[in-house]
Amino acid sequence: MPRVLSWAMRLVVMVTGLLVLAPAGSATLAQERELAERYAPVVRVVTQEKACGPGEPYDPIDVDDLFGQPTVAFRGPWQLDDLVKVGPEAIDLSPDRVEYHLDYPGNPLEPGCDYEEWADLITDDSEPTVYAHVAFDPDHPDQLALQYWLFYVFNDWNNLHEGDWEMIQLNFDAATVAEALEQEPTEVGYSQHEGAERAGWNDGKLERVEETHPVVYPAAGSHANYYGSAVYLGSSASTGVGCDDTSGDHTDLRPAVETIPSDPDAAVAAFPWIDFTGRWGERRPGFLNGPTGPNLKEQWSAPIAWSQEWRGEAYAVPAAGVFGTSATDFYCGAIAAGSGAARELLDNPGPTLVALIVIGLVGGWGLSRLTWRPTAPLRLGRRRAWGQIVTAAGRMYRRHALLFLGIGVLFIPIGLVGAGLTWMIVEATRVAGVPNEGEGSGLLVAIGVSAAVALVVAGVGLVQAATVRALIALDAGERISPLEAYRRVRHVRPLIGALALAAAAVVLLGLTIFLVPVALWLAGRWALLVPATELEGRRPVRSLRRSAELVRGHWWKVATLTVFSILIAGLLGPLIGALLILGASAPLPLVNIVAGIVLWAAMPFIALTSAYAYFDARATIELADPPAPDELPEEITTS
């Protein structure tokens, strides 16, 4: 019944509007509708296979679905809970309602499936809709813009909020709609957060259906509009800070077109809500606020001037690379996590601040309880506390940075060979006539990736072995080069064999899910595998047993040291890459290359930490009465 009343009211205002229009205005409106239908977009959304699952759950809706709904509240500007009306009609959204807002059922900071289920409920008997509008710019009388506005009930991205207006715009070198009907658009702009991306009408990146209908790829959740299927990265208000995802399977929507007249009086008569100056979603602080409507956007009144600010491209995250995509992957995840923390801080500032303070105090107390000094980088065969192992590894790396950087260079050819091997496997089978699409492609890529991972594991082992040999030489007072360190590695075959056994066991146990704790326990037991194999010359199985023997009774110490060093080496590169994205807007392939280079540069630090842990374990076992860590001789502290 509310929907019937809404349509009846709309019919009355439309008839009233038509009665006040001049004949010339009616002709113009008919031309505007013809132009709008000719270029109506195809909206290609990411397919959602099941309710509340991955994909895009929201279609652009007919906003009349909101009106007369008993689940929608209309609230005033004084406090968030000031109720003006339940089930508002379009006529209630008058221009004098500044900072009033619509409120939908659900909590935008904990949306769950509430908004998705509610959207399905209110749009059950309607179809996706876009609102076309021909806009003129007084400063550019020889051009006009054809806009399509799309409304989604919820923005499920880093900045969660109720309501979401997005749009695309086609520019014409025409002073009138009649002229625009006689020519093609000159360019197109797709809204992306606070900015937009341009494409020429005949630009290769612009897909068109039936020659005149541009294809739009809304990002899942944020609904920012893109020209293709990919993951796009933004680092500013214009591009959005975070990652937009339009990749995956897609569903094509051909929305119904409602044309908002370019004449302001006719527009308000036909669509009373178009003059609304409030919010189309619940009012919240900062970036969680519901959006204002089209009429308050710059492009509504100055579309051509606004189009001069469009960017030429959006930056797609590389799908692969010689050094991987660690920086961009880290950036996407870190921004999402940071946004979640910011939302929690805004929603519950008191408890969140208390929790952060408690975590900081506990962490600071834990670090203060560790023994960091005296630092003893040399005289390897000594017991060391957890903190002393970390500082010894760091100090040794810093003193001989060029040596260890040179040792880490091995990672560059390994990355090149791994990426090349994956490509060769896929391409060779294609040339041989073996299908490499669909499941076949997935299998081939899996084989290539497995081979690349095997190379990386072997490379990590060789880097660690060479680092251990270099450390032994430095402890003996020798000068040694990176190449000489690799030449001194003596047990390559048993080392690779032991690493293969360990990696296979840990991965297979991890795949069972319920045996993940066992896999983690074994990984900790075998953390000293490389120095045990290289320095003691044991066969693969015996090397595994030797590492377990050394770790016994010190599992937590060795495991946490290993995790800490891996985190330092693994996160430093992506962190620097993320800062380059935010601070310097560096090209994404370059960012991932920088992250990869930093990773190989930091890899010897993992090896140094492992080597010091190995000697600490041996000293604990072999020395009858070893000195306590804080009783090391003074000459070791200053060496």
LUMVEXVO-971454 format. One record per residue: x, y, z of N, C-alpha, C in turn. Coordinates in steps of 0.02 Angstrom, whole numbers, plus 50000, padded with zeros to 5 digits. Each point is the difference from the previous one (the first is absolute). Layout:
XYZXYZXYZ...
***
This chain:
500414993950000499595006150000500425006450000500545000550042500415006149998500275001449930500204994749964500285000949933499475002649952499374997550008499455002349956499875007450012499995002150065499905007050015500565004449973500624997350004500575003849974499935001149926499814994849963499925000849928499435004749983499454999750041499445004449988500205007350009500375001250054500225006950013500475002449945500444995549978500465001949947499635001649936499474996249985499605001149940499675006950002499755001850060499685006550007500495005649986500624999550031500485005549990500265000249929500044994249967500234999949931499495003449954499364998550012499475003149960500005007550011500085002050063500035007150016500585003449964500584996550000500585002749967499895000749925499694995049970499885000349928499535005749982499525001550044499535005349986500335006950000500535000750041500325006650003500555000849948500194994549966500535000549950499735003149936500425004149969499835002849935500094994649947499675000749942500084995149947500734998949980500405005549997500704999349983500364995750052499825001050064500314996050053499834992749992499394998449982499804993149990500404996849945500115003749946500404997449944500714998750023500285004750039500684999250025500054993850045499514999050043500004994250045499984993549960499614999949947499984994049958500684998649968500345005349979500674999249972500504997650054499945002650060500434997950054499904992650015499384997749999499864992950011500294995849944499955002449939500274996249943500764999450007500325005650018500734999950009500194995350058499625000250054500154995950059499934992549984499494998249963499904993049982500544997649952500225004349955500504998049950500664998150034500205003550053500664998850030499954996950069499454997050017499914997050066500564994850013500315000250058500584995650013499794992850014500474995549986499964993150022500424999650064499684998150055500344999750065500224992850012500654998949999500274993250005500264998950072499574997150042500174999250071500344993350011500414999750053500334993850019499464995250026499974994149971499484995150016500054997750072499434999850034499964997150067499654993349994500384994650013499734993249990499484998250052500105002250061499524998450053499905006050045499425000350032499835005750042500515000850056500195006150012500475001850053500704997349987500134997749939500664997649982500395005249962500594998149974500415004749962499635002449937500215005849975499685002949941499625006350018499615002549953499625006250010499274998450014499775001250062499304998550017499505005649981500265006049984499555005749990499975002049927499395000949975499895002849933499805007350007500115004049949499745006950002499244999850000499695003350048499284999250010499605006149977499364999049992499525005449991499895003050069500165006550010499965002950067499285000250025499514999449955499314999750024499884993950044500444995049995499944994250044500105001950073500335005750013500125002250069499395003350030499595003149959499475004350025499384996050020499705002250055499414996650026500174993550036500654998750009500214993850033499985000850076499644995650035499985000650073500674998450033500474997449962500674998550028500495005849991499775005449968500445005849989499785005750046500475003050034499865005750044500285006449969499655005450012500235006649979500155004050063500635002050009500215003050063500245007249989499955003950054500185007049997500735001350012500205006349998500715001750003500275001150070499574999250051500215002150067500414994550034499724994050003500364994350027499864994049955500434994950003499934994449954499344996350009499725000150061499394996250013499375004249998500055006249974499405004349995499574997649942499434997050014499574997249948499505005249976499995001149934499525004549969499404996049974500154994449967499464996149969500254993049985499544995250004500144993149978499684999149931500364997149954499734999049933499915006449962500525004349994499925006449965499854999049925499665004949972499875000149928500515004849966500024999649935500475004249963499885007450013499375001950009499835007050010500275002750066500164995350047500275002250065500725002349995500344998049947500715001749993500065006949966499765005050035499985006849972500685003450010500135005349961500675003250002500155003550066499515001350042500135003450063500214995150055500024993549984500184994950050500774999050001500365005350017500734999750000500244995550057500444995349983500294995350048499504995450033499394999649974499564994550017500304993749967499774994250020500284994149968499514994150003500074995749949499654993749998500394994950041499634995650034500324995050042499704993249984500434995349980499774993449980500104995050057499674994449999500064995250056500674996449999500395000850052500654996750005500515004750030500574997150019500565003950027500555000049947500155005749970500495000149946500704997850020500165000450064500664997950022500034992450012499434996850005499954992750006499444997749954500115000549935499444998949953499784992849995500464995350008499814993049990499644999149934499444996650001499584999149941499375004450002499965004450051499375003750011499815004349940500475003949974499835004549945499874996149935500374994749990499894995949941499304997050001499804997150056499334996950005499465005349994500125005850030499495005349996499945002649928500575000949965499975002249931499624995149956500114993550011499624994949962499265000650014499835001550063499295000550019499655005849966500305005950001499655005949974500025000549923500464996349968500055000249927499724993749967499614996250038499774993549975499595000749936499605005449994499575000849941500225005849956500645001850002500255005449957500634997749964500255004149956500594998249962500555005250011500634998249987500545004950006499855006249958500225005750025499825006449968500605004750000500065004049947500465005649999499605006349985500255005750024499685006449990500415004249952499725001249941500355004049949499845007450010500485004249984499915007250008500455003649951499715004249958500405004249955500175006450038500665001250007500245005650039500375005049956499855006450011500335005449963500465003950046500545002649972500495003850039500005007149974499815004950041499965006949976500675002749974500554997350025500655002349977500234996649936499624995149977500184996349939499364998949959499745005449971499344999649967500004995749937500584998349973500024996149939500084992550014499944997950063500054993050019499444998250049499834993750001499524997550049500224993150024499724997950056500174993550029499374995850010500064993749986499474995150014500244995850059499655000450056500204996550060499534994350016500284994750029499604994550025500194999050074499505000750043500114999550072499734993350024500404996750042499824993450027500005000550077499474997350030499955000150073500014992950028500454998950047500054993650036499835001250073499674995150032499765001250068500564999750052500584996949981500534999550050500685000049966500485003350032500705000149977500404995550046500164994049975500334994950042500744999749983500365005450019500725000549984500375002250062500585003149992500375002350059499605005250039499645004449964499595005050033499274997749998499814995750045499314997450002499515005750012499485000349958499475004850013499374998249962499435002350026499364998949967499955004749940499724997349945499895004149940500645001349962499964999949934500595001249959499795002249930500155006349983499865002649933500644999749958499954996849942500554999949952499735002349932500455001449953499765002549936500524999049945499775000449938500455000649942499755005949959500445002849960499835005949961500274999549930499595001849950500205000349930499995007349978500545002449972500035006949977499895000449924499645005249979499865001249929500225007149983500285000749940500145006749974499375002649966499505001450040499345002149975499705005050048499675005049973499685005150041499304998050020499694995449962499324997850013499964992549997499454997350029499894992849997499894997849928499665004149960499894998349930500674999149964500485004350013500664999249970500354993750026499934998550064500324994150029499734993649968499365000049980499704994249968500304998749931500335005049972500284999349933500744998150001500284998850058500724998650003500154994950055500634998050004500234995550053500285004050059500034997150058500345003350056500745000949984500315004850031500725001049991500404996150052499754999650061500354996450052499524997850054500244995450042499594997150053500405000650065499655001250056500325000150066499634995450048500374995850035499714995550049500205002350070499505001150043500145002250069500374994650038500515002250038500394995650043500155003850064499594998850051500075003450064499915007549990500495004250016499915007249992500255002549933500244995649958500245002049934499664996049946500314999949941499734996349943500564998549951499894995049958500484998049948499695001049932500375002949953499755001549934500204994749949499624999849947500174995949940499695003449940500365000249945499705002349938499474995049977499525002549962499454995649978500264994049960500535001049963500294994549962500644997250031500095001550064500584997350036499934992550008500564996449993499984992750003499784997350068500105003850054499824997450066499255000550013499635003849959499285000750009499644994549961499694995450036499594994949968499315002949984499734998149942499325002249982499604994149976499374999950017499544994949978499535003249949499914996849944499575002649947500215007149980500645001250001500325006249977499895006150045499435000550033499855006250036499964999350076500014993950026499894999150072500674998550036500275004850037500644998950034499924994850056500524995950008500004994850052500365002850062499674999450057500255002650063500134994150047500595000050031500184994950049500005003250070499464999450039500025002650068500424995550045500435003050041500404996150047499554997050053500124993850018499594996750050500055003850066499435002050026499995003450065500015007549995500505002849965500075007349997499605003049943499864996149947499625002149941500355005549960500645001250013500395004449956500014996949931499935004049948499914997449932500674999749962500114994249967500624999049963499854997449930500535000049958499934998049930500164992649988500244996550051500194993149989499984995950063500194993649994499984995350056500714999450028500105002350062500664999950031499925002250072500575000250036500035003050066500355006749991499675005450021500275006749990500205003050067500555003749998500275002750061499945007650002499805002750057499955007250009500385002250061500265006149998500395002550056499835007350017499425002349978499815006950014499245000450004499745005950019499285000850003499694999249931500365002349949499744999549931499924992849978500484995850017499984993149978499734995350053499905002650061499834995650056500624996950028500064999750065500594997050031499854992750014500284995649960499854992950007499974996749931499714994249998499984996049938499294998449980499835001549937499354998549971500064993849957499534995350008500054993649965499404999149952500154999849936499484998649950500124993249967500464996150026500204993849968499524994350016500034994749960499594994150011499484999049946499534995650013499444999149954499535005950007499635001549945499575005950000499304998449977499545004250021499314999849978499825006749968499754999849939499815006249965499305002250020499965006450020499355003150015499855005249946499385000049977499775005349954499465004050036500225004850042499525003550043499485004049960499415000650030499505004549973500255007150006499815004349953500245006949999499435004750018500095003850053499545005450019500365006649984499685004349961500325006249979499765005850043500475003250034499865006050040500055006049954499475003849989500035005649952500565004950017500295003049948500515005050012499705006550027499355001249986499665005950027499894998950075500265004450044499964998950072499294999250026499535004249976499314999550025499684993449979500134997949938499734993749977500314994250037500655000650017500354994650036499694999150069499875005550035499724999550068499274997549996499645002249949499314997749993499964992449989500464997349960499994992949984500364995950054500535002850030500404996450050500115004650059499525000550047500055004850055500634999250042500274993950003500584998850042500655003049972499995002349936500625002349970500255006550031499575003650037500205006250033500214998950073500024993750022500164998550070500705002250017500095003550056500655002550021500284996250060499674994650018500234996050057500424994149977500014994950042500414994149989499574994049981500264996049953499654994149976500204993850039500195000950062500184994650044500145002850069500084995650047500085002150070500595004650009499905005350039500545004650016500484996750049500645000549982500534997150041500605004749996500484999450046500585004449997500464998349941500335005149973500534999149950499784996349939500434995249980499894996449937499464994750005499664999550057499464995250008499325003349988500005006349980499385003849991499634997849937499345000150003499614998749940500115005549948499914998549935500175004949948499455005149988500205005649972499505004749974499794997749930499485003149974499724997949936500355003249940499804998249939500315002649939499995007649996499465003150023499925007249993500525004150038500334997050048500515003650039500714998549976500064996149946500664998549973500215005449949500655001049995500265005049953499784998649929499994993649980499854998349931499275001249981499575000850048499305001349985499915006949968500365005050026499925006849976500585002449955500584996750003500575001949959500334993749971499634996349959500254993449978500625000349956500055005049957500585000349954500625002350038499925004950044500565002150042500254994250042499534996150028500194994250040500384994949959499804999049937500314994949958500725001749984500195006350006500695001949987500484997550054499724997750056500404997450055500074992449996499704996849951500034992749996500724997649990500164994250029500654997049990500004995949935500604998749974500064996249938499974992550010500154997650061500004992850011499934998450073499794993850013500004997250067500554994750002500274998850059500594995750005499794993050023500054995349954499834993150015500604996750034499864996250053500524996450036500274994649954500664999549990500274994749957499804993250026499804995549954499804993350020500604995750018500585001749974500604996150014500615004449986500584997450016500625003649987500594995950022500585002049977500614996450019500094999750075499835005550034500075000250072499344999250036499484997649964499364999050032499615006450008499484999850040499585005950011499935001350075500554998950037499965000650072499815007150023500285005149967499875006950022499275001849989499734998649941499315001949987499514995750040500164993550009499574995850042500005002650072500605001750024500055002650068499615006650006500065004249950499655006550001499254999050006499724995649957499284998850002499784997550068500364995150026499824997250065500095004950057500545003849998500145004750053499495005650002499805002649942499505005349998499334997550025499824993849981499374997250023500024999150076500564997550027500054999150072500015006750036500365004849973500025006650030499325003450000499634999149946499325002849996499554996950053500074993550010499614996650052500165002750069500655001250013500195002750064499745007250009500025004049946499755006850003499245000050013499644995549967499284999650011499854998250073500394995350026499894997950070500155005850047500525003949985500185005650042499465005449999499715001249940499465005049996499364997650033499864993549995499384997350028500044999050075500574997750024500104998750071500675002950023500055006650002500665003050014500294998150068499584999950052500244998550066500304993050006499604994849988500274993150006500584998749953499985002849939500544998849952500655003150024499975006250026500605003250025500284996350060499564997650044500234996250058500354993649977499704996649951500304993849974500695001449970500065005449961500645001749970500535001650052499805003650052500475001750054500234993750036499524995550014500174993850034500494995949958499864999449935500444996349955500705003149999500035006749996500655003450000500384998950065499655000350057500334999050064500264992950007499584995149981500204993050004500604998749955499965002649937500564999149954500645003250025499945006250026500585003450027500304996350059499564997550044500244996250058500364993749977499714996549950500324993949975500695001449971500065005349961500655001749971500505002050054499765003550052500455002150052500264994250041499644994450001500224994250038500524995949963500095001449935500494996249961500705002650014500494995549993500705002050007500285001649931500185006349989500255002249935500765000949999500295001350057500725001250005500304995950056500664998649996500475002449949499914996549933500145003649947499964997249933500664996749983499974994049973500614996349984499954997149930500135004049948499944997349932500504994649985500615000450029500514994949988500044995350060500504995249995500044994650049499334996250000499884996749945499344997249986499784994750050500464996050025499814994350042499825001950070499515004350009499795002350066499254999850007499784999750062499285000750013499815007349994499405001149973499745006849992499265000050017499795005450032499285000850013499655001949935499334999850001499595001549940500205006849970500005005250042500155006649975500725000649976500464996450033500705000349979500114996949931499614994849984500054996949934499785005049947499455003550012499755005049952500505005649991500255002750055500475005749994500664997749970500224993950015500624997649969499924999349925499434997249978499874999349928499975006849966499655004850032499955006649971500665003749996500404999250053500645003450002500484997049948499994993449994500434996749951499805002149929499355000349986499785002049934500225007249985499915004350049500175007149990500745001049987500424996350035500725000749992500244997549932499674995049973500224996849937499425000149950499705005849992499405000649959500134997949927500555002349972500144998449930500084992549989500334996750047500084992749996499334996549998499575001750048499364996450004499515002149945500055006349979499605002149942500204995949938500654999049992500244996149944499764992850003500004997250059499754993150008499264999749982499625005050019499295000049985499835001049927500495002449960499885001249929499774993649964500174994350027499804993749968499254999749989499625003550040499274999849993499765002949934500385004649970499795003049937499964994949944500544996349984499934995049947499504994550018499934998350063499504995050019499305002449982499855006450015499355002749982499895000049925500525001949963499955000049926499884993149973500384995150025499924993249976499314997250018499775001550061499354997550021499435002849957500015006749988499495003049958500044997449928500624999349975500084997349932499784992949994500124995950052499804993049998499244999449997499645003950039499274999949997499765001849930500295005149971499795002149933500154994749949500594996950005500194994949951499554993950002499804998050060499564994150006499345001349966499715005850013499355001649970500065000949924500515003849978500075001449929500214993849960500434995850029500224994149965499434995249987499564999250048499434995649991499515002949949499955006749998499565003149951500264998649929500665000949991500304998849934499924992649980500034995650050499944992849986499284997949989499535004650006499304998449988499624997650061500315000450059499654998050061499575005850023499344998850015499575005550022500275003250063500025006650000500235003550060499505005250023499374998549994499475004350025499604996350052499615003750039499564996950050500414996150051499774993850015500334995950050500714998249978500094998949934500664998549975500495005550015499795006149991500435005750015500175000250073499504998850043500135000050072500514994750020499964994149969500484994650015500705002049978500065002949940500655002049974500315005450043499595004950019500265005350043500224997250067499604995250027500184996950063500684996449995500114996549943500644996649990500575005149997499895005449961500515005149995500155003350066499475001750038500105003250065500364995350048499824993549998500344995150044500744999649984500165000149935500714999949981500355006350024499675005849993500295006250022500105000150076499514997450037500064999650073500584995550020500084994349964500564995550015500665003649990500055004049947500615003849988500135005050057499465003350022500085004950054500234996750064499704994150016500214996550061500744998149996500214997449942500714998249991500435006350005499775005549971500385006250003500075002650071499464999650039500035002150070500524995950038500004993449986500494995650032500715001949983500135001449936500685001949978500215006650030499545004950003500165006550030500184998950074499614995950035500144998850070500674996450009500144995049957500624996450006500605004549988499965004249947500545004749985500095005050056499455002250030500055004850056500354996850060499834993750014500334996550055500754999449987500194998349939500724999449983500355006750006499665005449979500305006750007500085001850073499514998250041500035001550072500584996450033500104993649981500564996150027500665003349982500065002349937500625003249978500125006550038499495004050009500085006350036500194998850073499724994850029500164998450070500734997950008500284997249945500714998050001500465005749980499725005949988500415005849982500185000349927499684996349956500154999949929499595005349963500265002049942499625004049953499694995349949499385001049982499664995449956499515003949955499954997849938499545003249952499374995849995499465002849972499384996149989500134993849958500395000649946500134994349957500384994550038500495002050041500374995250038499564996550052499525003750028499544996950048499614994449967499775001149938499644994749964500464994249982500635001549984500474994749983500134995450059499955002750061500144996150060499414995750022499425000849969499434995750017500164993049977499994995250045500254993349986499464994749992499415001150025499514994650004499345002049966500055001749936499425002449963499474994649992500204994149978499514994749988499634997950063500354998350055499614998350060499595005950026500245006249990499625005950022499345000549963500034999449933499385000549960499544994150016500304994150010499594994350018499645000950066500355002550050499695001250065499465005349997500145005449962499495005249992499394997449964500104995749950499434997249963499574995650046500324995950042499634995750046499615004350050500335005050028499675004250050499425003949969500125003049941499475003949968499404995649982500134994149973499464995549980499584997950061500344998350055499634997950060499575005650028500305006150005499635005650028499405001949956500115000349934499465001949954499444994850001500174993649996499484994849999499605000050065500335000750056499635000350063499575006350004500265005549973499615006250001499384999749958500024996149945499424999449956499424996450033500144996150053499464996450034499605004550046500225006050010499685005050044500054998050074499714994250018499994998350071500694998050026500484998749955500684998450021500475005949994499725006049991500425006049995500435000950063499734999050061500445000650059500604995449997499914993849974500564995449993500505002749950499755002849944500455002949950500415005750029499695004350040500365005550030500524997550051499814994950037500474997150048500614997249965499894996449945500564997249963500435005549969499685005249975500385005549970500475003050052499775000750062500435002550053500574995250016499864993550000500524994950015500545000049946499815001649939500474999649945500285006949980499925004950043500215006949984500765000549993500384995550032500745000349997500274994949950499594998049953500184994949952500605002049957500015006249975500525002049953500695000150034500105003550056500674999950030500194993050024499514996150023500164993250023500254995749941499705000749942500214996249942500665002449973500085006549992500605002749969500624999350044499935001050065500585000050044500174993050027499524995550000500124993450028499994994549947499825001849938500044995349944499574993850007499425000650029499574994250010499554998949939499764993949993499534998449947499325003050016499555000449950499375003650010499604997950062499874993550008499594997850057500365001450065500664998750002500385001350061500045007550016499995004149947500005007250012499355002250033499444997049979499375001550032500024998150073500274994150014500044997850070500475004550041500555002149969500485004350035499695006750018499635003049953499675006350014499504999150058499624994549999499524998850054500364999250067500584996849999500394999150062500235006750027500245004449956500245006550022499435004450027499414999349970499445004350019499664997550063500074993650016499654997050057500125004150064499465001850032500045004050061500035007449987500085002049937500065007249983499555001649940499454996349992499595000849940499745007149994499745002850054499715006749996500525005249982500594999350028500535004849987500204999849926500124994049974500214999449930499445001949953499394997750015499445001449956499855007549996500005003350057499855007249999500565004049968500624997850009500555003349964499924999349925499824994149978499914998849928499435004249973499445000050035499425004049977500185007449999500345002350052500185007150004500455002049941500514996049986500465001849946499654999749932499564995149992499624999549937499545006049991499685002150055499565005949996500395006249982500595000950031500415005849985500195000049926500254994349976500214999649930499415000349952499454996650019499434999649954499575006149997499975003950055499565005850002500375006549982500655000150006500365006249988499915002349928500074995449952499925001849930499305002449983499484996150017499315002449988499845006550035500275001050060499875006250036500315006049963500624999249977500315005349960499615001249936499784994549968499595000649939499365003850013499664998450056499385003450017500125007550012500555001750032500165007150010500145003549934500324996449953500115002849933499345001449965499524995450009499345001049969499665006250029500025000750066499655005550032500385006649991500664999850008500385006250001500255002449934500144995449954500325001949937499604998149938499444996650010499594997649943500434996549948500464995750024500454996449955499624995049958500234998549938499684994949959499984993350036499434996549993499914993950039500514994549984500184998849936500534995049988500655001950035500185006549999500615002250034499954998950075499405001250028499914999050072500134992750019499734995349960500114993050015500734997949990500335003149951500714998649990500405002350061499855006150024500355002550059499884995450059499384997750010499844995650055500394993449994500064997549938500374993849990500745000850014500285005649980500715001350013500135000650075499555003550035500085000650072499954993150033499564995649974499944993350028500654996149994500315000049940500624996249994500565003250040499965006750007500525003450040499944998150074499384998850023499884998350071500054992650014500014995849947500014992750011500594997650042500605002749991500554997750043499895001350074499585004950017499855001250071499664993950031499554996749961499684993850024500544994750011500464999549953500534995050005500455001450060500175006350012500425001750058499654998350065499365001650005499624998350060499994992550012499894996249946500004992750005500684997350022500535002949973500684997750017500165001350073499845006050025500125001450071499584995650045499384998549980499574995550039500304993050001500304997949944500314993449995500594999550049500445005049999500584999850045499795000650073499475003850014499745000450068499764993150023499654996449956499754993450019500574995150011500515000249957500574995550009500385001650065500095006450014500355001950062499624997650061499345000449998499594997850056500104992650013500054996149945500074992850007500724997950018500505003349970500694997550002500425002950056499845005950024500415003050052499754997550068500464997650040499814997350065499745005450047500345005750002499795005350044500075006749965499565001449951500075006149959499865006250042500335005549984499875006250036499305002749983499725003850046499355003249987500105005449948499465001649961500085005049946500245006850023499835002050062500215006650023500704999950031500364994449994500684999550027500514999049945499815001849937500474999549945500605004650012500594998049979500595004350009499925006749965500315005150026499935006749974500245000549928500534996349982500265000649931499504997649949499534995550018499494997849952499475005449991499855003650054499515005349995500245005549952500645001550000500255005549959500314997749934499954993649983500324997649939499625002049939
***
